[in-house]
Amino acid sequence: MSYTDAFKAEMVKRMVGPGAVSAAALSRQVGVSQPTLSQWLREARRVAAMTPPPEEKKPT
């Protein structure tokens, strides 16, 4: 099944920060497999790690 980027971002938000739920718990709530949710979380963390902090970004 294909999911929108907005849906993936919302699921990642629910797995991080205050009140975060585990991928397993979120899987039971929304019906997306736990491995899929975990993959989205890993991808989001990898992208975040590669993005420079705002003060290091060069103006375009």
Secondary structure by P-SEA (a helix, b strand, c coil): ccccaaaaaaaaaaacccccccaaaaaaaccccaaaaaaaaaaaaaaaaacccccccccc
